[in-house]
Structures are given as C-alpha cells and as structure tokens.
C-alpha cells in the first residue's frame, strides 16, 4: 500500500531528517532487518542468474544517478 | 484528505479511470486483473492482492489515487501503480519470493518502493518512490545518512538480481 502520506509530507520528513544529521537511535529494527535481507540478496546475486531465467520484463537497469539524488 | 465518499462519476468516466490504470499497470509489467473501485480505500489509493497464480493477482485502484495524481504535491498514478507492481515483483520473482516471509511490513514497503522504482524509467516518478523508501526508514527513527546507505545498497542489489 502506498500509505496516506503525501509526497510533500514525505519530502518534508526527509529534509527534517537531513537537518537533524546523525542524531538518531543507534539501532532501528527496520534498518537491521533490511541489512539482514540485503545480505541474503547479496548471496543470491553472487550466485548468478540461472541461464533459463531472463531479465524481468519492464525492469530498467539501475543508474547511479537515481541513487545519488536520494 | 478527502470527503467520506468521492463525487459521482458517469459510467464512461469510471471506464476511463479503469482503462488508464490498466494501461499503466500493463506497461509496468503487472500480471493479473486490474480493477477500479470508486470509493476511498483509506489505504493510499491502490492495493495489490496476491492470487493463487500470477494471473489471478489483483490490482485495485481507488478513487483517491486519481485525486492524489491531480495534486502536484502528491504521488502520481504511475508511481502508485509502480509501487503495487513492486509488491507483485517481490511476491512473484523467483529470486525474491522467499524474502517477504522474513520481512516485516515496513521492510516490505521499502522493498516494494525500490522495486517499483526499478520498473519505472528514470525521472520524477522514480525519484518519488526512492524518496518514499527513504521515508519509511527515517520515519522509524533512522538517520538520513543511514537510510541513504541502506537504500543505495538495496537498490544496487535488486538491480543486479532483476
């Protein structure tokens, strides 16, 4: 689900977080969970793509530009 | 956000909304049925429902999705549908389908936004989903720098996998 936060509210919250800098709890359960999932994904990515599995339709290559703007 | 019930639409206007949602969903690779419901969902505007097979999956788009799309300070219909397509990719892609069982709702929302961003072309709609993914983390107390690092890592990994 998209949730009910508007794009404006999302961007205001991100700007506020950037203004706060690193004054945040050392551990955030969702961050820890995603880091754990990332390790699983890394192992899967390192295992390589099976020859029979084609690239998912409609999925574009990620670009460095996209992530630099976050 | 909105009145309890959306204003009335003619049958032609409802068909037009359904057709537009369907065109976007298909362009983004959604498999399954797409329906338009002229009610407020209180869930953001669109919802993915997993079926027994991908062809039985259902994307429901609600009235507020079109109201949000008309607001320049809110998510576009394309971004909302891409996010739901992200849920479908997460549920259906053979290299990802094992993950949701171990992912909590917040983590799943982050992954769906990133996968939704991956099915969009580079541009403003993609950017909004990347922001939404980061927001899910900072709204739970993560520092912006931490959110950026986690999102960047996942973005690269998901791109490699898909």
gemmi code that builds the backbone of each chain (N, CA, C; Angstrom):
import gemmi

chains = {
    "A": [
        ("UNK", (0.838, -1.195, 0.000), (0.000, 0.000, 0.000), (0.873, 1.245, 0.000)),
        ("UNK", (0.393, 2.258, -0.658), (1.166, 3.489, -0.739), (1.207, 4.235, 0.588)),
        ("UNK", (0.220, 4.027, 1.425), (0.120, 4.836, 2.634), (-0.498, 6.180, 2.306)),
        ("UNK", (-0.825, 6.917, 3.336), (-1.581, 8.154, 3.126), (-0.724, 9.407, 3.184)),
        ("UNK", (0.563, 9.250, 3.466), (1.433, 10.424, 3.497), (1.569, 10.980, 2.083)),
        ("UNK", (1.408, 12.285, 1.970), (1.564, 12.892, 0.652), (3.049, 12.996, 0.307)),
        ("UNK", (3.322, 13.228, -0.948), (4.708, 13.400, -1.369), (5.339, 14.602, -0.660)),
        ("UNK", (4.558, 15.637, -0.487), (5.089, 16.818, 0.225), (5.493, 16.438, 1.658)),
        ("UNK", (4.640, 15.681, 2.338), (4.961, 15.281, 3.715), (6.191, 14.380, 3.766)),
        ("UNK", (6.293, 13.505, 2.775), (7.460, 12.623, 2.697), (8.727, 13.452, 2.556)),
        ("UNK", (8.698, 14.413, 1.648), (9.910, 15.197, 1.399), (10.232, 16.136, 2.563)),
        ("UNK", (9.197, 16.622, 3.241), (9.456, 17.438, 4.429), (10.107, 16.602, 5.526)),
        ("UNK", (9.646, 15.377, 5.672), (10.226, 14.491, 6.695), (11.679, 14.167, 6.358)),
        ("UNK", (11.980, 13.964, 5.079), (13.366, 13.676, 4.679), (14.258, 14.889, 4.922)),
        ("UNK", (13.735, 16.062, 4.596), (14.520, 17.280, 4.817), (14.789, 17.480, 6.308)),
        ("UNK", (13.785, 17.204, 7.136), (13.968, 17.339, 8.589), (14.998, 16.337, 9.093)),
        ("UNK", (14.963, 15.122, 8.559), (15.935, 14.099, 8.987), (17.347, 14.524, 8.601)),
        ("UNK", (17.488, 15.110, 7.422), (18.821, 15.561, 6.999), (19.297, 16.699, 7.905)),
        ("UNK", (18.375, 17.547, 8.288), (18.742, 18.665, 9.167), (19.159, 18.172, 10.548)),
        ("UNK", (18.567, 17.076, 10.981), (18.925, 16.506, 12.290), (20.304, 15.868, 12.259)),
        ("UNK", (20.767, 15.511, 11.078), (22.069, 14.845, 10.967), (21.997, 13.447, 11.521)),
        ("UNK", (22.988, 13.075, 12.311), (23.075, 11.697, 12.805), (22.468, 11.532, 14.188)),
        ("UNK", (21.705, 12.547, 14.631), (21.094, 12.431, 15.963), (19.886, 11.496, 15.885)),
        ("UNK", (20.178, 10.235, 15.844), (19.118, 9.234, 15.727), (19.530, 8.012, 16.522)),
        ("UNK", (18.586, 7.160, 16.875), (18.929, 5.957, 17.630), (19.972, 5.119, 16.888)),
        ("UNK", (20.839, 4.455, 17.652), (21.886, 3.638, 17.028), (21.283, 2.457, 16.282)),
        ("UNK", (20.211, 1.907, 16.800), (19.612, 0.755, 16.139), (18.150, 1.031, 15.817)),
        ("UNK", (17.785, 0.724, 14.609), (16.394, 0.829, 14.167), (16.026, -0.549, 13.621)),
        ("UNK", (15.023, -1.200, 14.203), (14.732, -2.582, 13.796), (14.550, -2.765, 12.286)),
        ("UNK", (13.864, -1.817, 11.648), (13.647, -1.983, 10.196), (14.960, -1.901, 9.430)),
        ("UNK", (15.877, -1.036, 9.887), (17.187, -0.952, 9.238), (17.934, -2.271, 9.409)),
        ("UNK", (17.908, -2.790, 10.633), (18.601, -4.063, 10.877), (17.998, -5.181, 10.025)),
        ("UNK", (16.688, -5.170, 9.920), (16.009, -6.193, 9.116), (16.398, -6.081, 7.646)),
        ("UNK", (16.425, -4.854, 7.132), (16.778, -4.671, 5.717), (18.247, -5.009, 5.470)),
        ("UNK", (19.100, -4.725, 6.434), (20.512, -5.096, 6.265), (20.670, -6.610, 6.240)),
        ("UNK", (19.845, -7.280, 7.024), (19.864, -8.743, 7.011), (19.355, -9.268, 5.665)),
        ("UNK", (18.281, -8.675, 5.176), (17.748, -9.080, 3.864), (18.756, -8.773, 2.759)),
        ("UNK", (19.472, -7.666, 2.902), (20.480, -7.310, 1.892), (21.569, -8.368, 1.823)),
        ("UNK", (21.931, -8.923, 2.973), (22.951, -9.980, 2.953), (22.435, -11.213, 2.206)),
        ("UNK", (21.141, -11.526, 2.391), (20.550, -12.642, 1.638), (20.549, -12.349, 0.141)),
        ("UNK", (20.176, -11.117, -0.186), (20.133, -10.728, -1.607), (21.539, -10.751, -2.211)),
        ("UNK", (22.516, -10.360, -1.442), (23.895, -10.345, -1.946), (24.355, -11.759, -2.269)),
        ("UNK", (24.014, -12.684, -1.393), (24.388, -14.083, -1.665), (23.687, -14.574, -2.924)),
        ("UNK", (22.411, -14.199, -3.062), (21.646, -14.609, -4.247), (22.239, -13.979, -5.507)),
        ("UNK", (22.603, -12.703, -5.407), (23.182, -12.020, -6.571), (24.527, -12.628, -6.933)),
        ("UNK", (25.322, -12.969, -5.919), (26.634, -13.554, -6.180), (26.520, -14.935, -6.806)),
        ("UNK", (25.382, -15.602, -6.548), (25.181, -16.938, -7.108), (24.965, -16.880, -8.615)),
        ("UNK", (24.649, -15.713, -9.149), (24.482, -15.544, -10.581), (23.081, -15.851, -11.037)),
        ("UNK", (22.779, -15.442, -12.264), (21.450, -15.638, -12.836), (21.404, -16.967, -13.564)),
        ("UNK", (20.462, -17.844, -13.225), (20.332, -19.094, -13.980), (20.128, -18.811, -15.463)),
        ("UNK", (20.709, -19.674, -16.304), (20.663, -19.445, -17.753), (19.244, -19.385, -18.283)),
        ("UNK", (18.338, -20.104, -17.636), (16.966, -20.156, -18.142), (16.142, -18.951, -17.708)),
        ("UNK", (16.688, -18.137, -16.820), (15.909, -17.030, -16.259), (16.251, -15.730, -16.968)),
        ("UNK", (15.299, -15.201, -17.655), (15.563, -13.956, -18.367), (15.350, -12.776, -17.441)),
        ("UNK", (15.830, -11.632, -17.860), (15.655, -10.411, -17.079), (14.164, -10.073, -16.993)),
        ("UNK", (13.728, -9.669, -15.813), (12.313, -9.382, -15.610), (11.840, -8.301, -16.565)),
        ("UNK", (10.732, -8.565, -17.213), (10.179, -7.603, -18.166), (9.825, -6.296, -17.471)),
        ("UNK", (10.203, -5.216, -18.080), (9.824, -3.907, -17.558), (10.782, -3.346, -16.531)),
        ("UNK", (11.784, -4.132, -16.133), (12.706, -3.633, -15.121), (13.895, -2.973, -15.805)),
        ("UNK", (14.096, -1.720, -15.474), (15.192, -0.968, -16.068), (16.467, -1.194, -15.280)),
        ("UNK", (17.605, -0.958, -15.929), (18.878, -1.018, -15.230), (18.920, 0.101, -14.196)),
        ("UNK", (19.354, -0.173, -12.969), (19.502, 0.926, -12.020), (20.640, 1.827, -12.453)),
        ("UNK", (20.484, 3.083, -12.234), (21.546, 4.004, -12.607), (22.095, 4.676, -11.367)),
        ("UNK", (23.359, 5.022, -11.426), (23.982, 5.695, -10.286), (23.298, 7.030, -10.030)),
        ("UNK", (22.852, 7.672, -11.093), (22.191, 8.974, -10.946), (20.972, 8.869, -10.032)),
        ("UNK", (20.236, 7.782, -10.189), (18.994, 7.637, -9.435), (19.265, 7.631, -7.950)),
        ("UNK", (20.289, 6.932, -7.533), (20.509, 6.800, -6.101), (21.234, 8.011, -5.547)),
        ("UNK", (21.994, 8.707, -6.360), (22.710, 9.893, -5.863), (21.748, 10.981, -5.413)),
        ("UNK", (20.526, 10.968, -5.965), (19.618, 12.061, -5.682), (18.836, 11.872, -4.385)),
        ("UNK", (18.926, 10.687, -3.756), (18.159, 10.449, -2.527), (18.628, 11.406, -1.446)),
    ],
    "B": [
        ("UNK", (-7.972, 14.154, 4.249), (-7.561, 14.215, 2.863), (-8.758, 14.404, 1.950)),
        ("UNK", (-9.790, 13.620, 2.172), (-10.872, 13.636, 1.200), (-12.199, 13.492, 1.917)),
        ("UNK", (-13.241, 13.813, 1.203), (-14.586, 13.620, 1.743), (-14.825, 12.127, 1.915)),
        ("UNK", (-15.808, 11.739, 2.773), (-16.028, 10.313, 3.027), (-16.355, 9.508, 1.778)),
        ("UNK", (-17.035, 10.124, 0.839), (-17.317, 9.411, -0.406), (-16.923, 10.302, -1.584)),
        ("UNK", (-16.373, 9.704, -2.622), (-15.977, 10.510, -3.780), (-17.194, 10.998, -4.549)),
        ("UNK", (-17.019, 12.071, -5.256), (-18.104, 12.585, -6.087), (-18.505, 11.588, -7.157)),
        ("UNK", (-19.726, 11.757, -7.637), (-20.219, 10.765, -8.598), (-19.511, 10.890, -9.936)),
        ("UNK", (-19.392, 9.765, -10.605), (-18.805, 9.702, -11.947), (-19.787, 9.019, -12.872)),
        ("UNK", (-19.745, 9.375, -14.125), (-20.552, 8.660, -15.108), (-19.901, 7.303, -15.371)),
        ("UNK", (-20.659, 6.368, -15.900), (-20.054, 5.077, -16.262), (-18.866, 5.250, -17.207)),
        ("UNK", (-18.957, 6.211, -18.099), (-17.846, 6.430, -19.046), (-16.597, 6.923, -18.311)),
        ("UNK", (-16.814, 7.778, -17.319), (-15.665, 8.273, -16.541), (-15.033, 7.142, -15.724)),
        ("UNK", (-15.847, 6.274, -15.201), (-15.302, 5.126, -14.444), (-14.499, 4.217, -15.380)),
        ("UNK", (-15.050, 3.978, -16.563), (-14.331, 3.135, -17.527), (-13.006, 3.782, -17.909)),
        ("UNK", (-13.051, 5.095, -18.067), (-11.841, 5.815, -18.437), (-10.773, 5.651, -17.358)),
        ("UNK", (-11.161, 5.745, -16.093), (-10.207, 5.561, -15.000), (-9.666, 4.135, -14.992)),
        ("UNK", (-10.555, 3.169, -15.151), (-10.107, 1.777, -15.153), (-9.147, 1.533, -16.318)),
        ("UNK", (-9.493, 2.064, -17.476), (-8.639, 1.850, -18.647), (-7.270, 2.498, -18.467)),
        ("UNK", (-7.267, 3.686, -17.873), (-5.972, 4.356, -17.666), (-5.110, 3.561, -16.690)),
        ("UNK", (-5.728, 3.103, -15.589), (-4.979, 2.312, -14.611), (-4.462, 1.024, -15.251)),
        ("UNK", (-5.282, 0.409, -16.074), (-4.881, -0.846, -16.716), (-3.713, -0.613, -17.676)),
        ("UNK", (-3.787, 0.453, -18.449), (-2.689, 0.745, -19.391), (-1.368, 0.931, -18.646)),
        ("UNK", (-1.424, 1.679, -17.559), (-0.194, 1.921, -16.789), (0.316, 0.607, -16.197)),
        ("UNK", (-0.602, -0.155, -15.608), (-0.199, -1.412, -14.964), (0.450, -2.353, -15.970)),
        ("UNK", (-0.143, -2.471, -17.137), (0.418, -3.374, -18.155), (1.787, -2.874, -18.616)),
        ("UNK", (1.897, -1.563, -18.801), (3.185, -1.006, -19.241), (4.282, -1.304, -18.221)),
        ("UNK", (3.896, -1.362, -16.952), (4.877, -1.613, -15.900), (5.048, -3.108, -15.632)),
        ("UNK", (4.379, -3.937, -16.431), (4.577, -5.378, -16.337), (3.632, -6.105, -15.406)),
        ("UNK", (2.603, -5.412, -14.894), (1.698, -6.084, -13.962), (0.974, -7.232, -14.664)),
        ("UNK", (0.947, -8.376, -13.979), (0.247, -9.557, -14.491), (-0.971, -9.784, -13.603)),
        ("UNK", (-2.123, -10.044, -14.206), (-3.334, -10.281, -13.432), (-4.400, -9.258, -13.774)),
        ("UNK", (-5.410, -9.184, -12.919), (-6.544, -8.294, -13.180), (-6.316, -6.916, -12.569)),
        ("UNK", (-6.889, -5.923, -13.218), (-6.850, -4.552, -12.702), (-8.292, -4.079, -12.594)),
        ("UNK", (-8.639, -3.546, -11.426), (-9.995, -3.034, -11.267), (-9.952, -1.617, -10.696)),
        ("UNK", (-10.982, -0.861, -11.012), (-11.133, 0.471, -10.421), (-12.352, 0.449, -9.521)),
        ("UNK", (-12.172, 0.902, -8.271), (-13.308, 0.996, -7.344), (-13.495, 2.451, -6.978)),
        ("UNK", (-14.687, 2.947, -7.201), (-14.953, 4.363, -6.964), (-15.361, 4.592, -5.519)),
        ("UNK", (-14.436, 4.263, -4.628), (-14.598, 4.501, -3.196), (-13.248, 4.933, -2.657)),
        ("UNK", (-13.241, 5.462, -1.440), (-11.982, 5.781, -0.781), (-11.511, 4.557, -0.012)),
        ("UNK", (-10.259, 4.196, -0.219), (-9.739, 2.979, 0.402), (-9.190, 3.218, 1.785)),
        ("UNK", (-8.783, 4.456, 2.085), (-8.041, 4.764, 3.314), (-6.716, 4.009, 3.346)),
        ("UNK", (-6.270, 3.536, 2.207), (-5.019, 2.771, 2.151), (-4.027, 3.422, 1.206)),
        ("UNK", (-4.298, 4.620, 0.781), (-3.340, 5.317, -0.056), (-3.741, 5.435, -1.509)),
        ("UNK", (-4.616, 4.567, -1.975), (-5.089, 4.732, -3.343), (-5.014, 3.506, -4.217)),
        ("UNK", (-4.173, 2.553, -3.857), (-4.078, 1.334, -4.669), (-3.624, 0.195, -3.770)),
        ("UNK", (-3.945, -1.014, -4.200), (-3.644, -2.171, -3.362), (-3.393, -3.391, -4.232)),
        ("UNK", (-2.368, -4.148, -3.868), (-2.051, -5.408, -4.554), (-2.575, -6.557, -3.717)),
        ("UNK", (-3.251, -7.487, -4.373), (-3.742, -8.686, -3.684), (-3.229, -9.910, -4.424)),
        ("UNK", (-2.479, -10.739, -3.717), (-1.891, -11.915, -4.342), (-2.940, -12.999, -4.539)),
        ("UNK", (-2.960, -13.576, -5.721), (-3.866, -14.685, -6.014), (-3.131, -16.005, -5.952)),
        ("UNK", (-3.811, -17.070, -6.367), (-3.176, -18.390, -6.365), (-2.095, -18.488, -7.429)),
        ("UNK", (-2.273, -17.760, -8.508), (-1.279, -17.709, -9.575), (-1.084, -16.238, -9.938)),
        ("UNK", (0.009, -15.911, -10.652), (0.186, -14.504, -11.052), (-1.001, -13.969, -11.841)),
        ("UNK", (-1.588, -14.818, -12.681), (-2.727, -14.383, -13.486), (-3.953, -14.078, -12.631)),
        ("UNK", (-3.981, -14.616, -11.420), (-5.098, -14.347, -10.515), (-4.789, -13.216, -9.536)),
        ("UNK", (-3.602, -12.621, -9.655), (-3.296, -11.450, -8.820), (-4.240, -10.312, -9.194)),
        ("UNK", (-4.458, -9.415, -8.236), (-5.407, -8.323, -8.455), (-4.799, -6.992, -8.006)),
        ("UNK", (-4.890, -6.032, -8.882), (-4.533, -4.657, -8.530), (-5.824, -3.854, -8.463)),
        ("UNK", (-6.100, -3.292, -7.292), (-7.279, -2.446, -7.144), (-6.830, -1.000, -7.004)),
        ("UNK", (-7.376, -0.154, -7.847), (-7.070, 1.277, -7.794), (-8.336, 1.978, -7.318)),
        ("UNK", (-8.177, 2.859, -6.344), (-9.319, 3.527, -5.702), (-9.415, 4.991, -6.127)),
        ("UNK", (-10.524, 5.587, -5.749), (-10.799, 6.964, -6.160), (-9.700, 7.935, -5.736)),
        ("UNK", (-9.171, 7.750, -4.515), (-8.192, 8.756, -4.068), (-6.910, 8.717, -4.881)),
        ("UNK", (-6.644, 7.608, -5.577), (-5.450, 7.558, -6.418), (-5.516, 8.642, -7.492)),
        ("UNK", (-6.691, 8.851, -8.036), (-6.840, 9.857, -9.086), (-6.818, 11.263, -8.497)),
        ("UNK", (-7.328, 11.409, -7.281), (-7.269, 12.724, -6.627), (-5.830, 13.077, -6.267)),
        ("UNK", (-5.082, 12.070, -5.783), (-3.674, 12.316, -5.456), (-2.889, 12.624, -6.727)),
        ("UNK", (-3.196, 11.918, -7.796), (-2.500, 12.122, -9.068), (-2.669, 13.564, -9.562)),
        ("UNK", (-3.812, 14.147, -9.259), (-4.088, 15.516, -9.719), (-3.393, 16.568, -8.856)),
        ("UNK", (-2.837, 16.149, -7.727), (-2.179, 17.077, -6.803), (-0.673, 17.081, -7.095)),
        ("UNK", (-0.106, 18.199, -7.508), (1.331, 18.219, -7.837), (2.233, 17.955, -6.634)),
        ("UNK", (1.683, 18.054, -5.425), (2.467, 17.781, -4.220), (2.266, 16.365, -3.709)),
        ("UNK", (1.722, 15.508, -4.565), (1.484, 14.135, -4.126), (1.981, 13.156, -5.203)),
        ("UNK", (1.882, 11.883, -4.916), (2.376, 10.856, -5.830), (1.492, 10.768, -7.072)),
        ("UNK", (2.139, 10.457, -8.186), (1.393, 10.290, -9.434), (0.743, 8.904, -9.465)),
        ("UNK", (-0.224, 8.741, -10.342), (-0.851, 7.428, -10.521), (0.195, 6.399, -10.947)),
        ("UNK", (1.112, 6.815, -11.818), (2.179, 5.909, -12.267), (3.008, 5.424, -11.078)),
        ("UNK", (3.370, 6.343, -10.191), (4.189, 5.960, -9.039), (3.416, 5.022, -8.114)),
        ("UNK", (2.133, 5.304, -7.906), (1.330, 4.450, -7.015), (1.189, 3.042, -7.595)),
        ("UNK", (0.945, 2.958, -8.896), (0.797, 1.641, -9.514), (2.146, 0.929, -9.561)),
        ("UNK", (3.215, 1.668, -9.798), (4.549, 1.053, -9.797), (4.870, 0.466, -8.423)),
        ("UNK", (4.479, 1.161, -7.366), (4.702, 0.638, -6.013), (3.968, -0.703, -5.839)),
        ("UNK", (2.743, -0.776, -6.322), (1.992, -2.042, -6.205), (2.608, -3.116, -7.100)),
        ("UNK", (3.093, -2.716, -8.256), (3.818, -3.670, -9.106), (5.066, -4.169, -8.364)),
        ("UNK", (5.667, -3.286, -7.581), (6.806, -3.696, -6.758), (6.424, -4.802, -5.789)),
        ("UNK", (5.234, -4.687, -5.194), (4.766, -5.768, -4.308), (4.619, -7.068, -5.093)),
        ("UNK", (4.123, -6.959, -6.334), (3.951, -8.181, -7.126), (5.304, -8.802, -7.471)),
        ("UNK", (6.260, -7.977, -7.862), (7.599, -8.497, -8.181), (8.187, -9.175, -6.942)),
        ("UNK", (8.016, -8.543, -5.803), (8.532, -9.100, -4.552), (7.897, -10.459, -4.265)),
        ("UNK", (6.616, -10.571, -4.556), (5.897, -11.824, -4.271), (6.163, -12.892, -5.318)),
        ("UNK", (6.461, -12.471, -6.543), (6.467, -13.432, -7.648), (7.819, -13.732, -8.261)),
        ("UNK", (8.773, -12.825, -8.146), (10.036, -13.081, -8.829), (10.752, -14.253, -8.149)),
        ("UNK", (11.205, -15.228, -8.939), (11.787, -16.427, -8.318), (12.976, -16.144, -7.413)),
        ("UNK", (13.683, -15.085, -7.668), (14.857, -14.818, -6.828), (14.523, -13.929, -5.622)),
        ("UNK", (13.281, -13.497, -5.525), (12.880, -12.633, -4.408), (11.754, -13.214, -3.570)),
        ("UNK", (11.063, -14.194, -4.093), (9.814, -14.613, -3.452), (10.026, -15.208, -2.064)),
        ("UNK", (11.238, -15.591, -1.743), (11.489, -16.132, -0.406), (11.602, -15.018, 0.629)),
        ("UNK", (11.811, -13.792, 0.178), (12.104, -12.723, 1.130), (10.910, -12.259, 1.974)),
        ("UNK", (9.730, -12.045, 1.399), (8.662, -11.451, 2.209), (8.322, -12.249, 3.457)),
        ("UNK", (8.522, -13.585, 3.407), (8.203, -14.394, 4.582), (9.019, -13.941, 5.786)),
        ("UNK", (10.200, -13.424, 5.511), (11.055, -13.000, 6.625), (11.077, -11.480, 6.767)),
        ("UNK", (10.307, -10.794, 5.964), (10.316, -9.328, 6.014), (9.079, -8.818, 6.733)),
        ("UNK", (9.273, -7.866, 7.621), (8.148, -7.233, 8.286), (7.466, -6.259, 7.345)),
        ("UNK", (6.310, -5.734, 7.752), (5.561, -4.836, 6.862), (6.355, -3.605, 6.421)),
        ("UNK", (7.112, -3.009, 7.332), (7.862, -1.798, 6.966), (8.951, -2.128, 5.952)),
        ("UNK", (9.661, -3.225, 6.197), (10.715, -3.628, 5.251), (10.108, -3.966, 3.894)),
        ("UNK", (8.955, -4.603, 3.913), (8.307, -4.950, 2.649), (7.912, -3.693, 1.870)),
        ("UNK", (7.461, -2.673, 2.595), (7.109, -1.415, 1.907), (8.343, -0.773, 1.267)),
        ("UNK", (9.473, -0.829, 1.959), (10.713, -0.281, 1.387), (11.078, -1.038, 0.114)),
        ("UNK", (11.043, -2.371, 0.190), (11.409, -3.182, -0.980), (10.441, -2.947, -2.134)),
        ("UNK", (9.145, -2.822, -1.827), (8.160, -2.585, -2.893), (8.402, -1.242, -3.572)),
        ("UNK", (8.756, -0.227, -2.787), (9.039, 1.077, -3.404), (10.280, 1.009, -4.291)),
        ("UNK", (11.321, 0.303, -3.826), (12.534, 0.196, -4.633), (12.278, -0.603, -5.914)),
        ("UNK", (11.529, -1.688, -5.791), (11.209, -2.479, -6.984), (10.298, -1.695, -7.917)),
        ("UNK", (9.395, -0.925, -7.340), (8.552, -0.052, -8.159), (9.389, 0.982, -8.891)),
        ("UNK", (10.384, 1.523, -8.209), (11.274, 2.494, -8.860), (12.042, 1.839, -10.000)),
        ("UNK", (12.393, 0.570, -9.816), (13.145, -0.130, -10.866), (12.314, -0.374, -12.126)),
        ("UNK", (11.000, -0.504, -11.978), (10.186, -0.732, -13.175), (9.824, 0.578, -13.875)),
        ("UNK", (10.146, 1.690, -13.240), (9.902, 2.996, -13.868), (11.156, 3.471, -14.586)),
        ("UNK", (10.949, 4.235, -15.615), (12.084, 4.876, -16.281), (12.646, 5.945, -15.345)),
        ("UNK", (13.930, 6.283, -15.516), (14.481, 7.379, -14.719), (13.655, 8.652, -14.915)),
        ("UNK", (13.372, 9.343, -13.813), (12.576, 10.562, -13.913), (11.894, 10.859, -12.601)),
        ("UNK", (11.013, 11.860, -12.595), (10.389, 12.307, -11.343), (9.608, 11.210, -10.606)),
        ("UNK", (8.891, 10.352, -11.342), (8.112, 9.322, -10.649), (9.020, 8.335, -9.925)),
        ("UNK", (10.110, 7.954, -10.589), (11.080, 7.067, -9.942), (11.636, 7.746, -8.684)),
        ("UNK", (11.948, 9.023, -8.816), (12.514, 9.758, -7.677), (11.560, 9.747, -6.475)),
        ("UNK", (10.260, 9.867, -6.758), (9.310, 9.917, -5.634), (9.288, 8.586, -4.871)),
        ("UNK", (9.453, 7.469, -5.592), (9.447, 6.178, -4.898), (10.744, 5.960, -4.124)),
        ("UNK", (11.846, 6.479, -4.640), (13.098, 6.401, -3.872), (12.971, 7.222, -2.584)),
        ("UNK", (12.328, 8.378, -2.699), (12.088, 9.192, -1.501), (11.173, 8.457, -0.519)),
        ("UNK", (10.157, 7.797, -1.054), (9.238, 7.065, -0.172), (9.973, 5.952, 0.566)),
        ("UNK", (10.867, 5.253, -0.141), (11.638, 4.182, 0.503), (12.481, 4.751, 1.646)),
        ("UNK", (13.144, 5.876, 1.396), (13.963, 6.501, 2.443), (13.089, 6.983, 3.595)),
        ("UNK", (11.928, 7.502, 3.261), (10.998, 7.993, 4.287), (10.577, 6.874, 5.242)),
        ("UNK", (10.351, 5.684, 4.693), (9.938, 4.563, 5.550), (10.958, 4.329, 6.659)),
        ("UNK", (12.222, 4.600, 6.370), (13.268, 4.393, 7.376), (13.405, 5.573, 8.325)),
        ("UNK", (13.434, 6.787, 7.775), (13.612, 7.937, 8.685), (12.383, 8.115, 9.580)),
        ("UNK", (11.209, 7.720, 9.090), (10.011, 7.855, 9.926), (10.025, 6.860, 11.088)),
        ("UNK", (10.923, 5.875, 11.008), (11.066, 4.915, 12.109), (12.308, 5.193, 12.940)),
        ("UNK", (12.891, 6.360, 12.706), (13.973, 6.790, 13.580), (15.369, 6.702, 13.004)),
        ("UNK", (15.493, 6.203, 11.761), (16.833, 6.105, 11.172), (17.348, 7.490, 10.808)),
        ("UNK", (18.657, 7.679, 10.929), (19.270, 8.912, 10.456), (19.208, 8.936, 8.930)),
        ("UNK", (19.146, 10.133, 8.367), (19.066, 10.249, 6.908), (20.237, 9.553, 6.229)),
        ("UNK", (21.409, 9.704, 6.824), (22.613, 9.088, 6.236), (22.497, 7.556, 6.229)),
        ("UNK", (21.963, 7.011, 7.315), (21.771, 5.556, 7.399), (20.752, 5.100, 6.353)),
        ("UNK", (19.653, 5.845, 6.260), (18.621, 5.489, 5.280), (19.195, 5.494, 3.871)),
        ("UNK", (19.990, 6.503, 3.560), (20.579, 6.597, 2.216), (21.495, 5.404, 1.943)),
        ("UNK", (22.283, 5.029, 2.949), (23.210, 3.907, 2.758), (22.450, 2.605, 2.525)),
        ("UNK", (21.428, 2.366, 3.352), (20.652, 1.124, 3.227), (19.923, 1.075, 1.882)),
        ("UNK", (19.317, 2.197, 1.515), (18.560, 2.248, 0.257), (19.495, 2.073, -0.941)),
        ("UNK", (20.645, 2.718, -0.903), (21.594, 2.601, -2.025), (22.068, 1.167, -2.185)),
        ("UNK", (22.338, 0.499, -1.066), (22.801, -0.890, -1.123), (21.718, -1.792, -1.705)),
        ("UNK", (20.491, -1.641, -1.212), (19.392, -2.474, -1.718), (19.110, -2.186, -3.187)),
        ("UNK", (19.183, -0.926, -3.553), (18.938, -0.537, -4.947), (19.910, -1.262, -5.886)),
        ("UNK", (21.161, -1.261, -5.504), (22.163, -1.918, -6.341), (21.952, -3.438, -6.376)),
        ("UNK", (21.633, -4.017, -5.229), (21.434, -5.466, -5.178), (20.216, -5.890, -5.990)),
        ("UNK", (19.112, -5.168, -5.816), (17.894, -5.526, -6.559), (18.107, -5.359, -8.054)),
        ("UNK", (18.847, -4.310, -8.433), (19.173, -4.127, -9.851), (19.985, -5.274, -10.408)),
        ("UNK", (20.901, -5.791, -9.613), (21.711, -6.933, -10.055), (20.853, -8.186, -10.188)),
        ("UNK", (19.904, -8.354, -9.262), (19.109, -9.584, -9.245), (18.054, -9.624, -10.346)),
        ("UNK", (17.524, -8.463, -10.700), (16.417, -8.453, -11.668), (16.917, -8.218, -13.070)),
    ],
}
model = gemmi.Model(1)
for chain_id, residues in chains.items():
    chain = gemmi.Chain(chain_id)
    for i, (resn, *xyz) in enumerate(residues, 1):
        res = gemmi.Residue()
        res.name, res.seqid = resn, gemmi.SeqId(i, " ")
        for name, pos in zip(("N", "CA", "C"), xyz):
            atom = gemmi.Atom()
            atom.name, atom.element = name, gemmi.Element(name[0])
            atom.pos, atom.b_iso = gemmi.Position(*pos), 0.0
            res.add_atom(atom)
        chain.add_residue(res)
    model.add_chain(chain)
structure = gemmi.Structure()
structure.add_model(model)
structure.setup_entities()
